[in-house]
């Protein structure tokens, strides 16, 4: 058991235990970190398969958001090309969408499906921690760089909170990004019946993930180390993962640049990943970001 990055990590496998990975973002400065937990009633693997599905972003988040708002369009840019590659710590998925090309970092760098149960989006991690066959604990570790005007910022303690995933009427909450993902996970049932699925070309990553999982289960059964373990302390220092936003997260931007940024401006007003951020965490966040003067 070990504390790191605001979380307590445990290892349940055969001894000797490997090291807790020292992922690079855990050492970033001038950021507001928060940890969000959600108890989700389904098997962890269907959540993890979502981490290697580039096309769901177009439908599950963008187009569905349009439909939830009552509109029938316009729909988001279509995926023109997708690619999957394996590396030491998981898989990378890459995409080219309408309006971009192969020079886009979403193709040249991609996103990380982190082995064995994580998703890394550059400024936040999501882990799908198995609880039992029919339940998982979703753990989100989020870093939000403070504007340059608020530097230097040193966070005294990392807040954590539990996110509701149903509303008071028992309906799934669909307003925030990870809540939308959760509806996809639980919508497959407690344990997805994979005899009824029809994998398509965009599910190639899911096939790669499943094959790797079976191969690694066999390796563990044979007494070998599975993929991705870090045992050498010399290698476990700020371990970098593919990250299209590293420059922004390590160098920062001004509040004016934040407000003008098509994506990051949204984070100033709302924790867009999960519904239900407690008022005290929002207050801490706004103070860290230098936004408190706007509260009235
Ligand atoms: Fe998603």
Boltz pocket constraint, residues with backbone or C-beta under 6 A from the ligand:
constraints:
  - pocket:
      binder: B
      contacts: [[A, 50], [A, 56], [A, 57], [A, 60], [A, 61], [A, 177], [A, 181]]
      max_distance: 6.0
